[in-house]
Amino acid sequence: MAPRPTYRILTLDVPVADHDELTSVGKKPNKPAQGSWEETVARDVHEGRKNLNFSTWNRLATKEQIKAFHESWETVEEGEMPLWFYLPTHPDARLSSQDRSVLRAWSLAMGGADSKEH
């Protein structure tokens, strides 16, 4: 589990619906309308979880976890996350420089971020 400040950043206004998984009562949720904002978010969540899913984190080998930390920091560092089109409707998801510092420090501590200074 991530330290509290890191966990707060990782869960900033994150959509939790995964339209490809069964709900707790065993029913598939309704699919969002094609071309809708909800479909876009559901697709992005699904794609994001293919790359980094903390629900299945413990199934990864240590080497895979380190690689995931490095890639996730790289994505944040390059300004690719959060997605630009998500920010207007979810301004709380915008990362401050302090948020970025916390994420970088966490990634470094886990062996993921590179050692160059920013």
VOTIPA-430418 format. One record per atom (N, C-alpha, C): atom name; y, z, x; residue in one letter. Coordinates in steps of 0.001 Angstrom, whole numbers. Layout:
# VOTIPA-430418
atomo CA | v Y | w Z | u X | residuo a
...
***
This chain:
# VOTIPA-430418
atomo N | v -1176 | w 0 | u 844 | residuo m
atomo CA | v 0 | w 0 | u 0 | residuo m
atomo C | v 1241 | w 0 | u 891 | residuo m
atomo N | v 2210 | w -733 | u 466 | residuo a
atomo CA | v 3465 | w -835 | u 1213 | residuo a
atomo C | v 4277 | w 448 | u 1049 | residuo a
atomo N | v 5107 | w 777 | u 2048 | residuo p
atomo CA | v 6010 | w 1914 | u 1906 | residuo p
atomo C | v 6919 | w 1703 | u 693 | residuo p
atomo N | v 7406 | w 2778 | u 99 | residuo r
atomo CA | v 8197 | w 2696 | u -1133 | residuo r
atomo C | v 9349 | w 1691 | u -1072 | residuo r
atomo N | v 10206 | w 1671 | u -29 | residuo p
atomo CA | v 11304 | w 695 | u -22 | residuo p
atomo C | v 10782 | w -748 | u 1 | residuo p
atomo N | v 9697 | w -978 | u 721 | residuo t
atomo CA | v 9122 | w -2323 | u 783 | residuo t
atomo C | v 8523 | w -2703 | u -552 | residuo t
atomo N | v 7792 | w -1780 | u -1170 | residuo y
atomo CA | v 7180 | w -2047 | u -2473 | residuo y
atomo C | v 8242 | w -2378 | u -3511 | residuo y
atomo N | v 9365 | w -1660 | u -3476 | residuo r
atomo CA | v 10455 | w -1931 | u -4418 | residuo r
atomo C | v 10946 | w -3359 | u -4259 | residuo r
atomo N | v 11102 | w -3805 | u -3031 | residuo i
atomo CA | v 11582 | w -5166 | u -2778 | residuo i
atomo C | v 10539 | w -6185 | u -3221 | residuo i
atomo N | v 9285 | w -5919 | u -2918 | residuo l
atomo CA | v 8226 | w -6865 | u -3257 | residuo l
atomo C | v 8060 | w -7036 | u -4758 | residuo l
atomo N | v 8493 | w -6048 | u -5531 | residuo t
atomo CA | v 8308 | w -6118 | u -6978 | residuo t
atomo C | v 9611 | w -6323 | u -7733 | residuo t
atomo N | v 10670 | w -6724 | u -7055 | residuo l
atomo CA | v 11953 | w -6967 | u -7708 | residuo l
atomo C | v 11832 | w -8033 | u -8784 | residuo l
atomo N | v 11960 | w -7646 | u -10023 | residuo d
atomo CA | v 12020 | w -8588 | u -11124 | residuo d
atomo C | v 10965 | w -9685 | u -11008 | residuo d
atomo N | v 9755 | w -9308 | u -10605 | residuo v
atomo CA | v 8688 | w -10286 | u -10425 | residuo v
atomo C | v 7971 | w -10501 | u -11753 | residuo v
atomo N | v 7767 | w -11749 | u -12147 | residuo p
atomo CA | v 7006 | w -11987 | u -13370 | residuo p
atomo C | v 5565 | w -11553 | u -13160 | residuo p
atomo N | v 5012 | w -10823 | u -14119 | residuo v
atomo CA | v 3667 | w -10299 | u -13943 | residuo v
atomo C | v 2621 | w -11091 | u -14708 | residuo v
atomo N | v 3010 | w -11964 | u -15610 | residuo a
atomo CA | v 2039 | w -12704 | u -16399 | residuo a
atomo C | v 1322 | w -13734 | u -15538 | residuo a
atomo N | v 13 | w -13707 | u -15584 | residuo d
atomo CA | v -772 | w -14731 | u -14912 | residuo d
atomo C | v -1568 | w -15427 | u -16004 | residuo d
atomo N | v -1128 | w -16599 | u -16373 | residuo h
atomo CA | v -1699 | w -17289 | u -17519 | residuo h
atomo C | v -3084 | w -17856 | u -17259 | residuo h
atomo N | v -3627 | w -17662 | u -16071 | residuo d
atomo CA | v -4965 | w -18154 | u -15767 | residuo d
atomo C | v -6006 | w -17044 | u -15768 | residuo d
atomo N | v -5591 | w -15832 | u -16059 | residuo e
atomo CA | v -6535 | w -14728 | u -16073 | residuo e
atomo C | v -6686 | w -14205 | u -17496 | residuo e
atomo N | v -7832 | w -13609 | u -17762 | residuo l
atomo CA | v -8052 | w -13022 | u -19078 | residuo l
atomo C | v -7222 | w -11765 | u -19221 | residuo l
atomo N | v -6788 | w -11489 | u -20440 | residuo t
atomo CA | v -6046 | w -10261 | u -20695 | residuo t
atomo C | v -7028 | w -9100 | u -20742 | residuo t
atomo N | v -6504 | w -7902 | u -20847 | residuo s
atomo CA | v -7362 | w -6722 | u -20839 | residuo s
atomo C | v -8288 | w -6671 | u -22051 | residuo s
atomo N | v -7952 | w -7380 | u -23131 | residuo v
atomo CA | v -8830 | w -7387 | u -24303 | residuo v
atomo C | v -9750 | w -8595 | u -24298 | residuo v
atomo N | v -9751 | w -9370 | u -23224 | residuo g
atomo CA | v -10692 | w -10459 | u -23088 | residuo g
atomo C | v -10266 | w -11770 | u -23718 | residuo g
atomo N | v -9024 | w -11878 | u -24139 | residuo k
atomo CA | v -8537 | w -13114 | u -24738 | residuo k
atomo C | v -7613 | w -13810 | u -23756 | residuo k
atomo N | v -7668 | w -15125 | u -23759 | residuo k
atomo CA | v -6734 | w -15870 | u -22922 | residuo k
atomo C | v -5356 | w -15820 | u -23574 | residuo k
atomo N | v -4309 | w -15570 | u -22804 | residuo p
atomo CA | v -2961 | w -15595 | u -23384 | residuo p
atomo C | v -2598 | w -17021 | u -23775 | residuo p
atomo N | v -1650 | w -17137 | u -24687 | residuo n
atomo CA | v -1174 | w -18460 | u -25075 | residuo n
atomo C | v -547 | w -19141 | u -23874 | residuo n
atomo N | v -846 | w -20422 | u -23713 | residuo k
atomo CA | v -226 | w -21195 | u -22635 | residuo k
atomo C | v 1216 | w -21480 | u -23021 | residuo k
atomo N | v 2119 | w -21403 | u -22066 | residuo p
atomo CA | v 3510 | w -21735 | u -22370 | residuo p
atomo C | v 3646 | w -23234 | u -22646 | residuo p
atomo N | v 4673 | w -23575 | u -23393 | residuo a
atomo CA | v 4921 | w -24974 | u -23740 | residuo a
atomo C | v 5157 | w -25795 | u -22482 | residuo a
atomo N | v 4607 | w -27005 | u -22479 | residuo q
atomo CA | v 4767 | w -27886 | u -21329 | residuo q
atomo C | v 6243 | w -28177 | u -21089 | residuo q
atomo N | v 6650 | w -28051 | u -19834 | residuo g
atomo CA | v 8035 | w -28313 | u -19458 | residuo g
atomo C | v 8984 | w -27143 | u -19697 | residuo g
atomo N | v 8466 | w -26028 | u -20207 | residuo s
atomo CA | v 9315 | w -24870 | u -20496 | residuo s
atomo C | v 9534 | w -24030 | u -19241 | residuo s
atomo N | v 10537 | w -23162 | u -19318 | residuo w
atomo CA | v 10801 | w -22226 | u -18228 | residuo w
atomo C | v 9575 | w -21350 | u -17992 | residuo w
atomo N | v 8942 | w -20916 | u -19074 | residuo e
atomo CA | v 7767 | w -20058 | u -18957 | residuo e
atomo C | v 6640 | w -20765 | u -18213 | residuo e
atomo N | v 6469 | w -22073 | u -18458 | residuo e
atomo CA | v 5438 | w -22826 | u -17749 | residuo e
atomo C | v 5774 | w -22893 | u -16250 | residuo e
atomo N | v 7039 | w -23103 | u -15948 | residuo t
atomo CA | v 7468 | w -23170 | u -14554 | residuo t
atomo C | v 7185 | w -21853 | u -13847 | residuo t
atomo N | v 7554 | w -20740 | u -14485 | residuo v
atomo CA | v 7322 | w -19424 | u -13888 | residuo v
atomo C | v 5830 | w -19166 | u -13740 | residuo v
atomo N | v 5048 | w -19482 | u -14779 | residuo a
atomo CA | v 3600 | w -19260 | u -14717 | residuo a
atomo C | v 2976 | w -20072 | u -13581 | residuo a
atomo N | v 3407 | w -21312 | u -13418 | residuo r
atomo CA | v 2886 | w -22164 | u -12346 | residuo r
atomo C | v 3254 | w -21583 | u -10973 | residuo r
atomo N | v 4524 | w -21152 | u -10850 | residuo d
atomo CA | v 4969 | w -20599 | u -9574 | residuo d
atomo C | v 4253 | w -19294 | u -9242 | residuo d
atomo N | v 4022 | w -18459 | u -10239 | residuo v
atomo CA | v 3279 | w -17214 | u -10020 | residuo v
atomo C | v 1857 | w -17545 | u -9572 | residuo v
atomo N | v 1236 | w -18483 | u -10262 | residuo h
atomo CA | v -132 | w -18878 | u -9917 | residuo h
atomo C | v -188 | w -19417 | u -8480 | residuo h
atomo N | v 729 | w -20307 | u -8133 | residuo e
atomo CA | v 769 | w -20875 | u -6784 | residuo e
atomo C | v 1056 | w -19789 | u -5745 | residuo e
atomo N | v 1999 | w -18905 | u -6062 | residuo g
atomo CA | v 2326 | w -17820 | u -5141 | residuo g
atomo C | v 1142 | w -16911 | u -4890 | residuo g
atomo N | v 399 | w -16616 | u -5931 | residuo r
atomo CA | v -765 | w -15739 | u -5775 | residuo r
atomo C | v -1880 | w -16402 | u -4991 | residuo r
atomo N | v -1920 | w -17720 | u -4992 | residuo k
atomo CA | v -2910 | w -18395 | u -4148 | residuo k
atomo C | v -2580 | w -18161 | u -2676 | residuo k
atomo N | v -1285 | w -18024 | u -2370 | residuo n
atomo CA | v -845 | w -17817 | u -993 | residuo n
atomo C | v -809 | w -16353 | u -585 | residuo n
atomo N | v -427 | w -15476 | u -1505 | residuo l
atomo CA | v -315 | w -14057 | u -1189 | residuo l
atomo C | v -507 | w -13252 | u -2466 | residuo l
atomo N | v -1629 | w -12574 | u -2568 | residuo n
atomo CA | v -1942 | w -11815 | u -3773 | residuo n
atomo C | v -2317 | w -10397 | u -3357 | residuo n
atomo N | v -1434 | w -9454 | u -3631 | residuo f
atomo CA | v -1691 | w -8074 | u -3235 | residuo f
atomo C | v -2815 | w -7442 | u -4053 | residuo f
atomo N | v -3172 | w -8037 | u -5186 | residuo s
atomo CA | v -4294 | w -7524 | u -5970 | residuo s
atomo C | v -5624 | w -7750 | u -5263 | residuo s
atomo N | v -5684 | w -8773 | u -4410 | residuo t
atomo CA | v -6923 | w -9068 | u -3697 | residuo t
atomo C | v -6772 | w -8848 | u -2190 | residuo t
atomo N | v -5718 | w -8173 | u -1799 | residuo w
atomo CA | v -5373 | w -7972 | u -397 | residuo w
atomo C | v -6524 | w -7374 | u 415 | residuo w
atomo N | v -7187 | w -6374 | u -128 | residuo n
atomo CA | v -8237 | w -5672 | u 611 | residuo n
atomo C | v -9469 | w -6537 | u 865 | residuo n
atomo N | v -9550 | w -7680 | u 214 | residuo r
atomo CA | v -10675 | w -8591 | u 441 | residuo r
atomo C | v -10461 | w -9464 | u 1685 | residuo r
atomo N | v -9232 | w -9475 | u 2198 | residuo l
atomo CA | v -8919 | w -10304 | u 3358 | residuo l
atomo C | v -9311 | w -9591 | u 4647 | residuo l
atomo N | v -9796 | w -10365 | u 5599 | residuo a
atomo CA | v -10058 | w -9831 | u 6934 | residuo a
atomo C | v -8717 | w -9486 | u 7575 | residuo a
atomo N | v -8726 | w -8579 | u 8536 | residuo t
atomo CA | v -7490 | w -8151 | u 9208 | residuo t
atomo C | v -6714 | w -9347 | u 9750 | residuo t
atomo N | v -7401 | w -10280 | u 10363 | residuo k
atomo CA | v -6752 | w -11469 | u 10918 | residuo k
atomo C | v -6034 | w -12266 | u 9816 | residuo k
atomo N | v -6667 | w -12379 | u 8647 | residuo e
atomo CA | v -6044 | w -13087 | u 7519 | residuo e
atomo C | v -4833 | w -12325 | u 6990 | residuo e
atomo N | v -4910 | w -10990 | u 6975 | residuo q
atomo CA | v -3773 | w -10182 | u 6533 | residuo q
atomo C | v -2583 | w -10378 | u 7469 | residuo q
atomo N | v -2834 | w -10362 | u 8777 | residuo i
atomo CA | v -1753 | w -10551 | u 9749 | residuo i
atomo C | v -1119 | w -11926 | u 9570 | residuo i
atomo N | v -1949 | w -12943 | u 9378 | residuo k
atomo CA | v -1440 | w -14297 | u 9142 | residuo k
atomo C | v -588 | w -14335 | u 7872 | residuo k
atomo N | v -1058 | w -13663 | u 6810 | residuo a
atomo CA | v -310 | w -13631 | u 5550 | residuo a
atomo C | v 1030 | w -12922 | u 5725 | residuo a
atomo N | v 1059 | w -11815 | u 6488 | residuo f
atomo CA | v 2323 | w -11125 | u 6761 | residuo f
atomo C | v 3286 | w -12055 | u 7486 | residuo f
atomo N | v 2791 | w -12753 | u 8500 | residuo h
atomo CA | v 3639 | w -13667 | u 9260 | residuo h
atomo C | v 4178 | w -14777 | u 8358 | residuo h
atomo N | v 3312 | w -15388 | u 7573 | residuo e
atomo CA | v 3739 | w -16488 | u 6704 | residuo e
atomo C | v 4705 | w -16013 | u 5619 | residuo e
atomo N | v 4466 | w -14811 | u 5093 | residuo s
atomo CA | v 5367 | w -14317 | u 4045 | residuo s
atomo C | v 6747 | w -14020 | u 4623 | residuo s
atomo N | v 6799 | w -13427 | u 5829 | residuo w
atomo CA | v 8102 | w -13186 | u 6456 | residuo w
atomo C | v 8797 | w -14504 | u 6749 | residuo w
atomo N | v 8056 | w -15466 | u 7243 | residuo e
atomo CA | v 8623 | w -16780 | u 7550 | residuo e
atomo C | v 9246 | w -17407 | u 6300 | residuo e
atomo N | v 8587 | w -17267 | u 5174 | residuo t
atomo CA | v 9087 | w -17805 | u 3906 | residuo t
atomo C | v 10391 | w -17134 | u 3510 | residuo t
atomo N | v 10464 | w -15823 | u 3673 | residuo v
atomo CA | v 11694 | w -15083 | u 3367 | residuo v
atomo C | v 12782 | w -15452 | u 4371 | residuo v
atomo N | v 12436 | w -15462 | u 5651 | residuo e
atomo CA | v 13401 | w -15749 | u 6710 | residuo e
atomo C | v 14045 | w -17133 | u 6527 | residuo e
atomo N | v 13259 | w -18099 | u 6092 | residuo e
atomo CA | v 13754 | w -19457 | u 5910 | residuo e
atomo C | v 14470 | w -19662 | u 4577 | residuo e
atomo N | v 14580 | w -18586 | u 3786 | residuo g
atomo CA | v 15304 | w -18655 | u 2520 | residuo g
atomo C | v 14547 | w -19350 | u 1401 | residuo g
atomo N | v 13238 | w -19489 | u 1563 | residuo e
atomo CA | v 12432 | w -20151 | u 544 | residuo e
atomo C | v 12016 | w -19215 | u -588 | residuo e
atomo N | v 12155 | w -17923 | u -348 | residuo m
atomo CA | v 11839 | w -16936 | u -1381 | residuo m
atomo C | v 12967 | w -15922 | u -1426 | residuo m
atomo N | v 13326 | w -15493 | u -2589 | residuo p
atomo CA | v 12847 | w -15982 | u -3875 | residuo p
atomo C | v 13323 | w -17411 | u -4137 | residuo p
atomo N | v 12637 | w -18076 | u -5038 | residuo l
atomo CA | v 12968 | w -19460 | u -5371 | residuo l
atomo C | v 14392 | w -19558 | u -5912 | residuo l
atomo N | v 15134 | w -20554 | u -5451 | residuo w
atomo CA | v 16551 | w -20703 | u -5803 | residuo w
atomo C | v 16775 | w -20789 | u -7308 | residuo w
atomo N | v 15891 | w -21465 | u -8024 | residuo f
atomo CA | v 16115 | w -21660 | u -9462 | residuo f
atomo C | v 15737 | w -20441 | u -10289 | residuo f
atomo N | v 15107 | w -19473 | u -9664 | residuo y
atomo CA | v 14752 | w -18229 | u -10339 | residuo y
atomo C | v 15923 | w -17246 | u -10334 | residuo y
atomo N | v 16774 | w -17342 | u -9334 | residuo l
atomo CA | v 17843 | w -16369 | u -9132 | residuo l
atomo C | v 18914 | w -16331 | u -10229 | residuo l
atomo N | v 19349 | w -17451 | u -10805 | residuo p
atomo CA | v 20387 | w -17351 | u -11839 | residuo p
atomo C | v 19992 | w -16484 | u -13038 | residuo p
atomo N | v 18710 | w -16518 | u -13400 | residuo t
atomo CA | v 18274 | w -15713 | u -14541 | residuo t
atomo C | v 17685 | w -14366 | u -14129 | residuo t
atomo N | v 17479 | w -14176 | u -12836 | residuo h
atomo CA | v 16939 | w -12919 | u -12314 | residuo h
atomo C | v 17720 | w -12508 | u -11067 | residuo h
atomo N | v 19010 | w -12192 | u -11223 | residuo p
atomo CA | v 19836 | w -11885 | u -10053 | residuo p
atomo C | v 19340 | w -10684 | u -9247 | residuo p
atomo N | v 18609 | w -9781 | u -9871 | residuo d
atomo CA | v 18086 | w -8621 | u -9133 | residuo d
atomo C | v 17021 | w -9013 | u -8124 | residuo d
atomo N | v 16502 | w -10230 | u -8224 | residuo a
atomo CA | v 15482 | w -10689 | u -7285 | residuo a
atomo C | v 16099 | w -11181 | u -5971 | residuo a
atomo N | v 17432 | w -11343 | u -5948 | residuo r
atomo CA | v 18106 | w -11790 | u -4728 | residuo r
atomo C | v 17932 | w -10722 | u -3643 | residuo r
atomo N | v 17572 | w -11152 | u -2458 | residuo l
atomo CA | v 17349 | w -10219 | u -1359 | residuo l
atomo C | v 18634 | w -10010 | u -562 | residuo l
atomo N | v 18995 | w -8762 | u -383 | residuo s
atomo CA | v 20148 | w -8426 | u 449 | residuo s
atomo C | v 19727 | w -8483 | u 1920 | residuo s
atomo N | v 20696 | w -8407 | u 2805 | residuo s
atomo CA | v 20347 | w -8386 | u 4232 | residuo s
atomo C | v 19538 | w -7127 | u 4548 | residuo s
atomo N | v 19829 | w -6031 | u 3863 | residuo q
atomo CA | v 19048 | w -4804 | u 4056 | residuo q
atomo C | v 17605 | w -5008 | u 3577 | residuo q
atomo N | v 17436 | w -5688 | u 2421 | residuo d
atomo CA | v 16091 | w -5982 | u 1925 | residuo d
atomo C | v 15320 | w -6809 | u 2947 | residuo d
atomo N | v 15987 | w -7810 | u 3509 | residuo r
atomo CA | v 15344 | w -8669 | u 4500 | residuo r
atomo C | v 14954 | w -7859 | u 5742 | residuo r
atomo N | v 15814 | w -6940 | u 6143 | residuo s
atomo CA | v 15505 | w -6088 | u 7298 | residuo s
atomo C | v 14285 | w -5218 | u 7036 | residuo s
atomo N | v 14202 | w -4666 | u 5836 | residuo v
atomo CA | v 13056 | w -3830 | u 5473 | residuo v
atomo C | v 11776 | w -4660 | u 5486 | residuo v
atomo N | v 11837 | w -5853 | u 4903 | residuo l
atomo CA | v 10654 | w -6714 | u 4877 | residuo l
atomo C | v 10239 | w -7139 | u 6284 | residuo l
atomo N | v 11229 | w -7451 | u 7117 | residuo r
atomo CA | v 10916 | w -7864 | u 8491 | residuo r
atomo C | v 10280 | w -6702 | u 9258 | residuo r
atomo N | v 10846 | w -5509 | u 9115 | residuo a
atomo CA | v 10293 | w -4340 | u 9808 | residuo a
atomo C | v 8862 | w -4067 | u 9347 | residuo a
atomo N | v 8618 | w -4207 | u 8065 | residuo w
atomo CA | v 7268 | w -3994 | u 7530 | residuo w
atomo C | v 6321 | w -5040 | u 8099 | residuo w
atomo N | v 6748 | w -6285 | u 8112 | residuo s
atomo CA | v 5913 | w -7350 | u 8647 | residuo s
atomo C | v 5626 | w -7127 | u 10134 | residuo s
atomo N | v 6650 | w -6726 | u 10888 | residuo l
atomo CA | v 6444 | w -6414 | u 12314 | residuo l
atomo C | v 5439 | w -5278 | u 12487 | residuo l
atomo N | v 5588 | w -4242 | u 11687 | residuo a
atomo CA | v 4698 | w -3087 | u 11786 | residuo a
atomo C | v 3257 | w -3465 | u 11469 | residuo a
atomo N | v 3087 | w -4465 | u 10605 | residuo m
atomo CA | v 1755 | w -4902 | u 10227 | residuo m
atomo C | v 1237 | w -6021 | u 11131 | residuo m
atomo N | v 2053 | w -6418 | u 12116 | residuo g
atomo CA | v 1626 | w -7438 | u 13050 | residuo g
atomo C | v 1942 | w -8853 | u 12603 | residuo g
atomo N | v 2792 | w -8994 | u 11581 | residuo g
atomo CA | v 3019 | w -10320 | u 11018 | residuo g
atomo C | v 4245 | w -11051 | u 11484 | residuo g
atomo N | v 5396 | w -10390 | u 11563 | residuo a
atomo CA | v 6630 | w -11086 | u 11955 | residuo a
atomo C | v 6616 | w -11336 | u 13450 | residuo a
atomo N | v 7305 | w -12377 | u 13845 | residuo d
atomo CA | v 7396 | w -12625 | u 15288 | residuo d
atomo C | v 8352 | w -11613 | u 15903 | residuo d
atomo N | v 8466 | w -11635 | u 17207 | residuo s
atomo CA | v 9259 | w -10619 | u 17882 | residuo s
atomo C | v 10695 | w -11031 | u 18160 | residuo s
atomo N | v 11100 | w -12247 | u 17746 | residuo k
atomo CA | v 12486 | w -12655 | u 18020 | residuo k
atomo C | v 13457 | w -11878 | u 17142 | residuo k
atomo N | v 14613 | w -11612 | u 17672 | residuo e
atomo CA | v 15642 | w -10846 | u 16955 | residuo e
atomo C | v 16415 | w -11760 | u 16019 | residuo e
atomo N | v 16863 | w -11211 | u 14890 | residuo h
atomo CA | v 17654 | w -11960 | u 13909 | residuo h
atomo C | v 18932 | w -11237 | u 13618 | residuo h
***
